Amino acid sequence: MKIAIVKLSALGDIVHAMVALQFIKTMNPKPEIDWIIEERYAGILADNPHIQQILTVNLKALKNQGSGIFREAAKIKAYAAKNYDLVIDAQGLIKSACVARLLSKNCTGFDQSSIREKPAAWFYRNTVSYPYDGNTIERQIAVLTQPLGLRISHAQIIEKQPFLFFSPPSITFAPLPARQKMVLFVIGSTWPSRNYPKEKYLDVINSLKVNSLICWGTDSERQAALWLSERCSAQILPALSLNDLKFVISQSDLVIGNDTGPTHMAWAMNRPSITLFGPTPISRVLETPINKTLKSSSIVNPFKLNKQDFSIGEISSEAVITLANTLL
């Protein structure tokens, strides 16, 4: 049986969907699984033994280069020549539904009541129902396993095996003080309102007696990292490939960060983590004995997120420090 999974973006969302692979393969190792993904995120899937082929698209570029639509359509039609028995759209957007339908008429995705872009459901032959405001990880597992007749329990998810893999890294660290644990700080995200204030990160870094590393992805995040490094002993990492980021997380004793991809990767790799939430719902993660969350007091409407909700700053640095020390 040949299966194609369509999950194009974003980093954290892809991670949340990937956990389903181990359950599919454990219960039925026969299917060959390909994954269609935006080119810039392909590295997150690399080296995963459960994926037959990683097939990339570059739909993001179509916003600036509309003429590229013919190139991308031709690419998807070439993928369709693999004659998939089943295509599952785990994204639930109109663009991902179009990709799924181009790959095969036998495609499945969320029903209209389970997604924000409701017309996407028109493209599917079969649908899966799961509340849009339900837990993100359990939603992804449902849409990827129910079409195969599988049911995954909450306990199975909590007891998952780590599922991000990497090849030998290219990164090298500056010498770190011996006999101290290593904490990775993820200080950026896609919205400013999702970012914990750098002044509070500074309090946390200065209070924890650990080797502190800071990762960054954009120039503004790098500037914030430089601001921190001028005031503490934290080491700024260079720009990281997804492979090297996976390696760094695997070596970390704790990851502290905003609601963003690299923080969720710690959960995927069974590394201790603290995820800080302000304008987004904590239903995006599943807490475990080693993966914890701290949320501001604001009430979040999952159907209409407020990008002007900067309440994440309400979370005290003392709360982060206390929780960090319990996990360390």
C-alpha positions as CSV (number, residue, x, y, z in Angstrom):
1,M,0.0,0.0,0.0
2,K,1.3,3.4,-1.0
3,I,0.3,6.4,1.2
4,A,1.1,10.1,0.7
5,I,0.8,12.5,3.6
6,V,0.3,16.1,2.8
7,K,1.6,18.4,5.6
8,L,3.3,21.4,4.1
9,S,4.0,23.6,7.1
10,A,4.8,25.0,9.6
11,L,7.7,23.5,11.6
12,G,5.8,22.9,14.8
13,D,2.7,21.6,13.0
14,I,4.8,19.1,11.0
15,V,6.4,17.9,14.2
16,H,3.0,17.3,15.8
17,A,1.9,15.3,12.8
18,M,5.1,13.2,12.6
19,V,4.4,11.4,15.8
20,A,1.7,9.4,14.1
21,L,4.2,7.7,11.9
22,Q,5.5,5.4,14.6
23,F,2.0,4.2,15.5
24,I,1.1,3.5,11.8
25,K,4.3,1.6,11.3
26,T,4.1,-0.4,14.6
27,M,0.6,-1.5,13.9
28,N,1.1,-2.1,10.2
29,P,4.7,-2.0,8.9
30,K,3.7,-2.7,5.3
31,P,2.6,0.7,3.9
32,E,5.1,2.8,2.0
33,I,4.7,6.4,3.2
34,D,5.8,9.5,1.3
35,W,5.5,13.0,2.7
36,I,4.8,16.1,0.7
37,I,6.2,19.2,2.4
38,E,7.4,22.8,1.7
39,E,11.0,22.7,0.6
40,R,12.4,24.8,3.4
41,Y,11.0,22.4,6.1
42,A,12.2,19.1,4.4
43,G,15.1,18.8,6.9
44,I,12.8,18.1,9.8
45,L,11.7,14.8,8.1
46,A,15.2,13.8,7.0
47,D,16.6,10.5,8.3
48,N,13.2,9.3,9.5
49,P,13.1,5.6,8.9
50,H,9.3,5.6,8.6
51,I,9.3,7.8,5.5
52,Q,10.0,6.3,2.1
53,Q,10.4,9.6,0.2
54,I,10.3,13.2,1.1
55,L,8.7,15.1,-1.8
56,T,9.0,18.9,-1.8
57,V,6.9,21.7,-3.1
58,N,7.5,25.5,-3.0
59,L,4.0,26.9,-2.8
60,K,5.2,29.6,-0.4
61,A,7.0,31.2,-3.3
62,L,3.9,31.6,-5.3
63,K,2.9,34.6,-3.3
64,N,5.7,36.5,-5.0
65,Q,6.1,34.5,-8.2
66,G,2.6,33.6,-9.4
67,S,3.9,32.2,-12.7
68,G,5.5,29.4,-10.7
69,I,2.1,27.7,-10.2
70,F,2.6,25.8,-13.5
71,R,5.9,24.5,-12.3
72,E,4.5,23.4,-9.0
73,A,1.5,21.8,-10.6
74,A,3.7,19.8,-12.9
75,K,5.8,18.7,-10.0
76,I,2.7,17.5,-8.1
77,K,1.4,15.6,-11.1
78,A,4.8,13.9,-11.5
79,Y,4.4,12.8,-7.8
80,A,0.9,11.5,-8.7
81,A,2.5,9.1,-11.1
82,K,3.4,7.0,-8.1
83,N,-0.2,5.9,-8.0
84,Y,-0.9,6.3,-4.3
85,D,-3.6,4.1,-2.8
86,L,-4.4,6.8,-0.2
87,V,-3.5,10.4,0.2
88,I,-4.1,12.1,3.6
89,D,-4.2,15.9,3.9
90,A,-3.2,16.7,7.6
91,Q,-3.1,20.4,6.9
92,G,-6.8,21.3,6.2
93,L,-6.1,24.3,4.0
94,I,-7.4,24.9,0.5
95,K,-3.9,24.7,-1.0
96,S,-3.1,21.5,0.8
97,A,-6.4,20.0,-0.2
98,C,-5.7,20.9,-3.9
99,V,-2.3,19.1,-3.6
100,A,-4.0,16.1,-2.1
101,R,-6.6,15.9,-4.9
102,L,-3.9,16.3,-7.6
103,L,-2.1,13.3,-6.1
104,S,-5.1,11.1,-6.0
105,K,-8.9,11.1,-6.0
106,N,-8.8,8.8,-3.1
107,C,-7.8,11.5,-0.6
108,T,-8.9,12.1,3.0
109,G,-8.9,15.1,5.3
110,F,-10.8,16.9,8.0
111,D,-14.5,17.5,7.5
112,Q,-15.9,21.0,7.3
113,S,-16.6,21.3,11.0
114,S,-13.0,20.5,11.9
115,I,-11.1,23.1,9.8
116,R,-10.9,26.8,9.4
117,E,-10.9,26.9,5.6
118,K,-14.1,24.9,5.2
119,P,-14.1,24.6,1.3
120,A,-11.0,22.4,1.7
121,A,-13.2,19.5,2.7
122,W,-14.9,19.6,-0.8
123,F,-11.8,18.1,-2.3
124,Y,-11.8,14.9,-0.1
125,R,-13.4,11.6,-0.9
126,N,-13.6,10.8,2.8
127,T,-13.3,12.9,5.9
128,V,-12.4,12.7,9.6
129,S,-14.1,14.7,12.3
130,Y,-12.1,16.2,15.2
131,P,-12.9,19.5,17.0
132,Y,-10.9,22.4,15.6
133,D,-10.2,23.6,19.1
134,G,-9.2,20.1,20.3
135,N,-5.6,19.2,21.2
136,T,-3.4,19.8,18.1
137,I,-1.3,16.6,18.5
138,E,-4.4,14.4,19.0
139,R,-6.0,16.1,16.0
140,Q,-3.1,15.2,13.8
141,I,-2.9,11.6,15.0
142,A,-6.6,11.2,14.4
143,V,-6.6,12.4,10.7
144,L,-3.5,10.3,9.9
145,T,-4.5,7.1,11.7
146,Q,-8.3,6.8,11.5
147,P,-8.4,6.4,7.7
148,L,-6.2,3.3,8.3
149,G,-8.6,1.9,10.9
150,L,-6.3,2.7,13.8
151,R,-7.1,4.2,17.2
152,I,-4.3,5.6,19.3
153,S,-4.9,6.2,23.0
154,H,-3.7,9.2,25.0
155,A,-1.4,6.8,27.0
156,Q,0.3,5.6,23.8
157,I,1.0,9.2,22.8
158,I,2.5,10.1,26.2
159,E,4.7,6.9,26.0
160,K,5.8,7.7,22.4
161,Q,9.4,7.0,21.2
162,P,11.5,10.0,20.1
163,F,10.9,10.5,16.4
164,L,13.3,13.2,15.1
165,F,16.5,11.9,13.6
166,F,19.7,13.5,12.4
167,S,22.9,12.8,10.6
168,P,26.4,13.8,11.9
169,P,26.2,17.6,12.7
170,S,28.4,20.3,11.3
171,I,28.1,22.5,14.4
172,T,30.8,22.8,17.1
173,F,30.3,24.4,20.4
174,A,32.7,26.8,22.2
175,P,34.2,25.1,25.2
176,L,31.5,24.8,27.9
177,P,32.1,24.7,31.7
178,A,32.3,21.1,32.9
179,R,29.8,19.5,35.3
180,Q,27.0,21.9,34.4
181,K,23.9,21.0,32.5
182,M,23.0,22.6,29.2
183,V,19.9,24.6,28.6
184,L,18.8,25.8,25.1
185,F,16.7,29.0,25.0
186,V,14.4,29.5,22.0
187,I,13.7,33.2,22.1
188,G,11.9,33.8,18.9
189,S,8.6,32.9,17.1
190,T,6.5,34.1,14.2
191,W,4.7,36.8,16.1
192,P,6.2,39.4,18.5
193,S,3.4,38.8,20.9
194,R,4.4,35.1,21.3
195,N,7.9,36.1,22.5
196,Y,8.7,36.1,26.1
197,P,10.4,39.4,27.0
198,K,14.1,39.3,26.7
199,E,14.5,41.0,30.0
200,K,12.8,38.0,31.7
201,Y,14.9,35.6,29.7
202,L,17.9,37.4,31.1
203,D,16.6,36.9,34.6
204,V,16.2,33.2,34.0
205,I,19.6,32.7,32.4
206,N,21.4,34.6,35.2
207,S,19.6,32.6,37.9
208,L,20.1,29.1,36.5
209,K,23.6,27.7,37.1
210,V,23.9,26.0,33.8
211,N,25.5,26.3,30.4
212,S,23.0,28.4,28.4
213,L,22.8,28.4,24.7
214,I,20.6,30.7,22.6
215,C,19.3,29.8,19.1
216,W,17.8,32.2,16.6
217,G,16.3,32.2,13.1
218,T,15.8,35.8,12.0
219,D,17.8,38.9,12.2
220,S,15.6,40.4,14.9
221,E,16.0,37.2,17.0
222,R,19.8,37.4,16.5
223,Q,19.7,41.0,17.7
224,A,17.8,39.9,20.8
225,A,20.3,37.1,21.3
226,L,23.2,39.6,21.1
227,W,21.5,41.8,23.7
228,L,21.3,38.9,26.0
229,S,24.8,37.7,25.4
230,E,26.2,41.2,26.3
231,R,24.5,40.9,29.7
232,C,25.1,37.2,30.6
233,S,27.3,34.2,30.0
234,A,25.0,32.6,27.4
235,Q,26.5,31.4,24.2
236,I,24.8,32.4,20.9
237,L,24.7,29.6,18.4
238,P,25.3,30.2,14.8
239,A,22.6,29.9,12.2
240,L,21.5,26.3,12.4
241,S,20.3,23.9,9.8
242,L,17.4,21.8,10.9
243,N,19.8,18.8,11.1
244,D,22.1,20.7,13.5
245,L,19.1,22.1,15.5
246,K,18.0,18.5,16.1
247,F,21.4,17.6,17.3
248,V,21.6,20.6,19.7
249,I,18.2,19.7,21.1
250,S,19.3,16.1,21.6
251,Q,22.2,17.3,23.7
252,S,20.2,19.7,25.8
253,D,19.2,18.9,29.4
254,L,16.3,21.4,29.0
255,V,14.7,23.5,26.3
256,I,13.0,26.7,27.4
257,G,11.1,28.7,24.7
258,N,8.1,30.2,23.2
259,D,5.3,28.4,21.4
260,T,7.3,27.7,18.3
261,G,8.8,24.9,16.3
262,P,12.2,24.3,18.0
263,T,10.5,24.2,21.5
264,H,8.1,21.5,20.2
265,M,11.0,19.6,18.8
266,A,12.1,19.0,22.4
267,W,8.9,17.2,23.0
268,A,9.4,15.1,19.9
269,M,12.9,14.1,21.0
270,N,11.8,13.3,24.6
271,R,13.9,16.1,26.0
272,P,12.7,18.1,29.0
273,S,11.1,21.4,28.0
274,I,9.1,24.4,29.2
275,T,6.9,26.1,26.6
276,L,5.7,29.6,27.3
277,F,2.2,30.6,26.1
278,G,0.5,34.0,25.7
279,P,-1.8,34.5,22.8
280,T,-1.9,30.9,21.7
281,P,-3.7,27.9,23.4
282,I,-1.8,25.4,25.4
283,S,-3.9,22.7,23.6
284,R,-1.1,22.9,21.0
285,V,1.0,20.6,23.2
286,L,0.6,17.6,25.5
287,E,2.3,17.8,28.9
288,T,4.3,14.9,30.1
289,P,6.4,14.4,33.3
290,I,9.3,16.2,31.5
291,N,7.4,18.6,29.1
292,K,5.7,21.4,30.9
293,T,3.9,24.6,30.0
294,L,3.4,28.0,31.6
295,K,0.5,30.2,30.3
296,S,-0.4,33.8,30.9
297,S,-3.8,34.7,32.3
298,S,-5.4,35.7,29.0
299,I,-8.3,33.8,27.6
300,V,-7.5,32.5,24.1
301,N,-10.1,31.9,21.4
302,P,-8.6,29.2,19.2
303,F,-10.9,30.2,16.4
304,K,-9.6,33.8,16.4
305,L,-6.2,34.3,17.8
306,N,-5.3,37.8,19.0
307,K,-1.9,38.9,17.7
308,Q,-2.0,41.9,20.0
309,D,-2.2,39.8,23.1
310,F,1.2,40.4,24.7
311,S,0.2,38.8,28.0
312,I,3.1,36.3,27.8
313,G,5.0,39.0,29.7
314,E,2.9,38.3,32.7
315,I,4.6,35.0,33.3
316,S,7.1,35.7,36.0
317,S,10.7,34.8,35.6
318,E,10.5,33.2,39.0
319,A,7.9,30.8,37.8
320,V,10.1,29.8,34.9
321,I,13.2,29.4,37.2
322,T,11.3,27.3,39.7
323,L,9.9,25.0,37.0
324,A,13.3,24.8,35.3
325,N,15.0,23.7,38.5
326,T,12.5,20.9,39.1
327,L,13.2,19.6,35.6
328,L,17.0,19.9,35.9
